[in-house]
C-alpha cells in the first residue's frame, strides 16, 4: 500500500515544494497562455455569435479563465489520485511518490479551487452554477473511470474519447460566462466550437504520448506503445484534420473562415512534415516536437476562433 511521506512544516520549504510541483506537473508558464486562449476564445466566440462587436466585460473573462484553469488543475489532481499506485511502482521520480507533496495536500488544494470556482460563478451569475456542477459531475466520473476502469484500459480509444468529452463541457461553462448573463440561449453556432475542442483535446492527448523507442518507460501506456508509431501519428493527424474542419466551420459563423483555414492549414502541413520525418527517423529529436506542436496548434486555434476576430472588430 502506498505510504505518503510527510514534508517538513517549514513555510519556505512548503512554498518551494509547490513551486517545484507546478513546474513538473502543471507548469503555469506553459498552461497559462493556452488556458487563457481557450477560455477567452469561448467567451469571445459566444459574444460574436450573438452579434456583439466589443470585448465582453472583464468579469466574464476573469471568471471564465480562473474557472478553466482550476478545472484543468483539478484534472491533474484527479490523475494523481487515480495513478498513485502505478506511479509508486513505475514512476517513483514523480512528486507524490518521492514525497514532494502528499495526496492529502493535493486533495485540500482541489477543494480550495472548487470553493473559489463556486464563489466566482455565483458572483457572476447564480444560474451558471448548474453548468459548474455538471463539469464537476463528469470530472468525478472520470476520476473513477466511470466505474469500468479495467474495461476502459483495455479499450484505449474509448478511454480517450470518453475522457475528452470534458473539453466541450468546460467550453459550455466558459461560453456560458457570456451568453447566460446576457439572457441568451446557447448560441447555435457554438456546436462547431465544442466539436473542435473535443477533437483538439485528442490532438493534445496523443501528441504528448508519442515517443521514440528509447523514450518509452515500463508501465507507461503511450500511444506509440498501444498503436505503434504509424498508428499513433496517423491518429494525431486525423484528430488535427477533424479539429481543422470544425474550426473552419465555426469560424465561418463569425466571418473569419479564410484566416483560420490558412493559418491552421500551414500548421497542418508542418504537422504532416513532422510525422514524415519521425516515421523515417524515430528519434527523440523528432518525437519531442509533437507536444510543443500540439501546444502551438491549440494556441493558434483558439486565438483564431475568438480572440483575434473580436480584437479586429
N, C-alpha and C positions, 0 to 999 in steps of 0.2 A: 504493500500500500504506500502511496506517495506521501511522504512527510514534508511539510513546509518548514524551511529554515527561517528563523525569525531574524530580520535585520536589526542591527543595533539602533536604539532610540536616540539618535542624535540628529538635530534639525538639519545641519548642513549635509550630513551623510544621507539623510532621508530624501532631501531635495535632489541631491546628486544622483541617487538611485533612480528616481523618477525621470530625471533628465536622460539618463542612460537608457531607461526602458523605452521612452518615447522615441529616442534616436534609433533604437534597434527594431522596435515593433510597431510604432505608429509615428513615423517621422513627420513632425508638423511642417517642416520646410518643404517636404515632398507632397504630403497630403493636403496641406492647407490651400495652395493655389488651385488644385484640382477640385476640392470640395467647394471652394468659393465660386469657381466657374460653373460647377454643377448646380449649385443652389441659386446663384444669381440668374443663370440661364433659365431655370424653371420659372422663376418669378417674372422675368422679363418676357419670356415666350408667352406666358399666360396673359400678361398685360397687352402684348402686341396682338394676340388673337382677339382680345376684347376691343381692339381699336385704339388703345391708349398709346400716345406717342411721346410720353415723358416718363422718366425713370420713376418706378414705384417708390412710395415713401420709405425712408431709411429703416424704419422699424420693421417693415415687411422683409427687407433684405437681411436685416440683422437676425431676426428670428429664424428665417429660412437657413441662413449659414450656420448659426450655432446649433440649431436642431439637426441639420445634416451632419455636421462634424461629430456631434455626440452619437448619432446613430452609427456612424462608421467606427467610432471608438468602442461602442457597446458591442458591435460585431466582433471586433478584435478581442475584447474581454471574454465574450462568449466562447470564442475559439480557444482561448487559454484554458478555460474550464473543460471544454469538450476534449481537448487534446492533451490534457495534463499527464495522463498515464503514458501515452505514446511518446510525448516529449521527454519524459523522465527516462524512458527506455532507449530511444533512438537519438534524441537531440538534447543532451544534458547541458549544452552550451547556451541554451535559451534562458531568458531572465528568470522564469519561475523555477525550473529545475535546479538552477545554480544558486538560488536563494537571493537574487537581486531584489525581487518583490514577491509577495505572497498572494495566493488566490484570495485570501480574506481581504487584503488591501485592494485588490482589483475589484472584488465584489462591492466594497464600500465606494470605490470610485464610480462604478457603474450606477449604483443607486443615487449618488450625488448628481451625476449628469442627468439622470432621468428626472430628478426633482427640479433641476434647473430648466429642463425642457418643458416640463409641465407648467411651471410658473410663467415662463415666457409665452408659451402657447395660449394659456388662459388670459394673460395680459393683452396679447394681440387681438384675440377673438375667441371667446369661450367655445363656440361650436367647432372650432378647429381641433379641439381636444379629442374628438372622436376619431379623427384621422391619425393623431398621435398614438392613440390606444391600438388602432388597427396595425400600425407598424410594429409596435411592441409585441402584440399578439403573434404576429408572424415571426418576429425575431425569436420569441420564446420557443415556438415550434421548431425553428431552425436549430436552436441550441440543443434541442432534444432529438434532432434529426428525424422529426415527425414520428418519433417512436417506432421507426423501422430502420434504425441505423445500419444494422448488418446487411439488410437487403439493399439499401441505398449505396453502401460502399461497394457492393458487388455490381452495381449499375452506375458507373461513373458519370455518364452523360445525364441520366435522370437526376443524380445527386447535384450536378452543376446547375441544370435549368431550374430545379425546384428552389435552390438557394438564390439564384439570380432574380427570382420573382420579387425579391425585396426591393430591387432597384426601382421598378415603376411605382411601388408602394411609397417609397421615400419621395419619389418625384411628385406623386399626388399630394403628399403632405406639403412639400416645399412650394409647389404651384398654388396650393390652396391658401398659402400665406398672402396671395394676391386676389384670386377670384372669390374666395369665401367672404373676406371682409368687404369686398366690393358689392356683395349681394348678388353675385352672378352664379350661374350653374357652371359645372365643369365644362370648359370650352371644348367643342367637338374636335378641333384640330390638335388638341393635346395628345390624342391617341398615338400620333406618329412620334411624338417626343418620347412617350412612355415606351413604345416598342423599340425605338432607337437606343434608349437607356438600357433596356433589357439585354439587347444583343451586345451593347458596348460593355456591359458587365462581364460578358463572356470573353470579350477581347482582352480585358484586363486580367481575368482569372486564368485564361490559357496562356497569355503572354508571360505571366510571372512564373509559370511552371513548365517552361520549355528549357531543357538543359542539354548541355554537351555530355557525352558519356562519362567523362571524368568528374563532372559536377554532381552526378547522381549520388544520393545518400541512401543507405539501408533504411527501410521503413518509411521512406518519403515517396508518396504516390504522385509523381509528376506526370504530366500528360505525355511526355516523351517515353516514360516507362509504360503507361497504360495503352497508348495508341501508337507508339513508335514515332520516330522523327517525322516521317512523311504525314502520318495521320494527325499529329499534333499541330504541325504547321499548316496543314490544309484546313483543319478546324478553325485555327486562328484567322486565316484569310476569309473563310466563309462567314464567320461572325463579323469580321470587319466589313465585308461586302454587304451583308444584311443591315448593319448599322448605317452604312453609306446610303443604301436605298431609302430607309425610313427617315434618315436625317434630311435628305433632299426633298422627300415628300412633305416633311414637316416645314422645312424652310420655304417651300412653295406657298404655304398658307400665310406666310408673312412677307411674301415678295422678296425672298433672299435666296432663292434656289441656286442661281448661277454661281455666286461667290462660294457657297458651301460646296457645290458639286466640283468646282475647280480645285479649291484648296484641299478638300478631302481626297479628291482624285489623285492629286500629287502625292499625298501621304500614302494612299493605297498602292501606288506604283513603287514607292520606297519600301513598303512592306513586302511586296512581291519580290523585289530585288534582294531584300534581306533573306527571305526564305530560300531563294535560289542559291545564294552564297552559303547559307547554313547547311543545306542539303548536300552541297558539293564538298564543303569542309565543316563538319560538325564539331567545331572547336569552341572553347569558352569565349573567344573573341567575338564570334557571331552570335552565340547563344545569349550573351549578356546584352544584346541590342533589343531583344524582344520586349522586355519590361519597360525600358525608357521610351521605346517607340509607341507602346500602348499608352503610356502616360501623355506623351505629346499629342497623339491622336485624340485622346479624351479631352485634353485642354482645348485643342482647336475645334473639336466637335461642339462643345458647349459654348465656347465664345461665339462661334458662328451661328448657333441656334437661338441666341437671345441677347447676349451682352452687346456684341458689335452692332447688330441691326438696331437695337434700341438706342445705342450711342449715336448712330448715324441719323436717327430721326430727330 
